[in-house]
């Protein structure tokens, strides 16, 4: 059996056809917009010498704060690491030194 439903009602078939047409139009617009974005990045490279990867990164940052989010997470990890290192330093300096059985044998 197929997972694809069948429609006996012509009105439902027409409705489905309309939805498929809308989705196809949307895909065509997306394709055109992707091409436009590529053209703009190429213009930035040709006219200003601005690398396309850097341009696309700048656009991503402006569009959805992508780089800021990455930097924010990295800063949080650095801060946590510094806290852990400080805690470790304090812990090792406040602990009395203990001798191991190997030290006692010498």
The 8 nearest C-alpha neighbors of each residue, nearest first, counted from 0:
[[1, 2, 3, 4, 5, 6, 7, 12],
 [0, 2, 3, 4, 5, 6, 7, 12],
 [3, 1, 4, 0, 5, 6, 15, 7],
 [2, 4, 1, 5, 0, 6, 15, 12],
 [5, 3, 2, 6, 1, 7, 0, 12],
 [6, 4, 3, 7, 12, 8, 2, 1],
 [7, 5, 8, 12, 11, 4, 9, 10],
 [6, 8, 9, 5, 12, 11, 10, 4],
 [7, 9, 10, 11, 6, 12, 13, 5],
 [10, 8, 12, 11, 13, 7, 6, 14],
 [9, 11, 13, 12, 8, 14, 15, 7],
 [12, 10, 14, 13, 9, 8, 15, 6],
 [13, 11, 9, 15, 14, 10, 16, 6],
 [12, 14, 16, 10, 11, 15, 9, 17],
 [13, 15, 11, 17, 12, 16, 10, 18],
 [16, 14, 18, 12, 17, 13, 11, 19],
 [17, 15, 13, 19, 14, 18, 12, 20],
 [16, 18, 20, 14, 15, 19, 13, 21],
 [17, 19, 21, 15, 20, 16, 22, 14],
 [18, 20, 16, 22, 21, 17, 23, 15],
 [19, 21, 17, 23, 18, 22, 16, 24],
 [22, 20, 18, 24, 19, 23, 25, 17],
 [21, 23, 25, 19, 24, 20, 26, 18],
 [24, 22, 26, 20, 25, 21, 19, 27],
 [25, 23, 27, 21, 22, 26, 20, 28],
 [24, 26, 22, 28, 23, 27, 29, 21],
 [27, 25, 29, 23, 28, 24, 30, 22],
 [26, 28, 24, 30, 25, 29, 31, 23],
 [29, 27, 31, 25, 26, 30, 32, 24],
 [30, 28, 26, 32, 31, 27, 33, 25],
 [29, 31, 27, 33, 28, 32, 26, 34],
 [32, 30, 28, 34, 29, 33, 35, 27],
 [31, 33, 35, 29, 34, 30, 28, 36],
 [34, 32, 36, 30, 35, 31, 29, 37],
 [33, 35, 37, 31, 32, 36, 38, 30],
 [34, 36, 32, 38, 33, 37, 31, 39],
 [37, 35, 33, 39, 38, 34, 32, 40],
 [36, 38, 34, 40, 35, 39, 41, 33],
 [37, 39, 35, 41, 36, 40, 42, 34],
 [38, 40, 42, 36, 41, 37, 35, 43],
 [41, 39, 43, 37, 51, 42, 38, 54],
 [40, 42, 44, 38, 39, 43, 45, 37],
 [43, 41, 39, 45, 44, 40, 46, 38],
 [44, 42, 40, 47, 41, 46, 49, 45],
 [43, 45, 48, 49, 41, 42, 50, 47],
 [44, 46, 42, 48, 43, 47, 41, 49],
 [45, 47, 43, 42, 44, 48, 49, 41],
 [48, 46, 49, 43, 44, 45, 42, 50],
 [47, 49, 44, 45, 46, 50, 43, 42],
 [48, 50, 44, 47, 43, 51, 54, 53],
 [51, 49, 44, 53, 52, 54, 48, 43],
 [50, 52, 54, 40, 53, 44, 55, 41],
 [53, 51, 55, 54, 50, 56, 40, 57],
 [54, 52, 56, 50, 51, 55, 57, 49],
 [53, 55, 51, 57, 56, 52, 50, 58],
 [54, 56, 58, 52, 57, 53, 51, 59],
 [57, 55, 53, 59, 54, 58, 60, 52],
 [56, 58, 60, 54, 55, 59, 53, 61],
 [57, 59, 55, 61, 60, 56, 62, 54],
 [60, 58, 62, 56, 57, 61, 63, 65],
 [61, 59, 64, 65, 57, 58, 62, 66],
 [60, 62, 58, 59, 63, 64, 57, 65],
 [63, 61, 59, 60, 58, 64, 65, 57],
 [62, 64, 65, 60, 61, 59, 66, 58],
 [63, 65, 60, 67, 66, 61, 68, 62],
 [66, 64, 60, 68, 63, 67, 59, 69],
 [67, 65, 69, 68, 60, 64, 70, 59],
 [68, 66, 70, 64, 69, 65, 71, 60],
 [67, 69, 71, 65, 66, 70, 64, 72],
 [68, 70, 66, 72, 67, 71, 73, 65],
 [71, 69, 73, 67, 72, 68, 74, 66],
 [70, 72, 68, 74, 73, 69, 67, 75],
 [73, 71, 75, 69, 74, 70, 68, 76],
 [72, 74, 70, 76, 75, 71, 77, 69],
 [75, 73, 77, 71, 76, 72, 70, 78],
 [74, 76, 72, 78, 73, 77, 79, 71],
 [75, 77, 73, 79, 74, 78, 80, 72],
 [76, 78, 74, 80, 79, 75, 81, 73],
 [79, 77, 81, 75, 80, 76, 74, 82],
 [80, 78, 82, 76, 81, 77, 75, 83],
 [79, 81, 77, 83, 82, 78, 76, 84],
 [82, 80, 84, 78, 79, 83, 85, 77],
 [83, 81, 79, 85, 80, 84, 86, 78],
 [84, 82, 86, 80, 81, 85, 87, 79],
 [83, 85, 87, 81, 86, 82, 80, 88],
 [86, 84, 88, 82, 87, 83, 81, 89],
 [85, 87, 83, 89, 84, 88, 90, 82],
 [86, 88, 84, 90, 85, 89, 83, 91],
 [89, 87, 85, 91, 90, 86, 84, 92],
 [90, 88, 86, 92, 87, 91, 93, 85],
 [89, 91, 87, 93, 88, 92, 86, 94],
 [92, 90, 88, 94, 89, 93, 87, 95],
 [93, 91, 89, 90, 94, 88, 95, 87],
 [94, 92, 90, 91, 89, 95, 88, 96],
 [93, 95, 91, 92, 90, 96, 89, 97],
 [96, 94, 97, 93, 92, 91, 98, 90],
 [95, 97, 94, 98, 91, 92, 93, 99],
 [98, 96, 95, 99, 94, 102, 100, 103],
 [99, 97, 102, 100, 96, 103, 101, 95],
 [98, 100, 102, 101, 97, 103, 104, 96],
 [99, 101, 103, 102, 104, 98, 105, 97],
 [100, 102, 99, 104, 103, 105, 98, 97],
 [103, 101, 99, 100, 104, 105, 98, 97],
 [102, 104, 100, 101, 105, 99, 98, 97],
 [105, 103, 101, 102, 100, 99, 98, 97],
 [104, 103, 102, 101, 100, 99, 98, 97]]
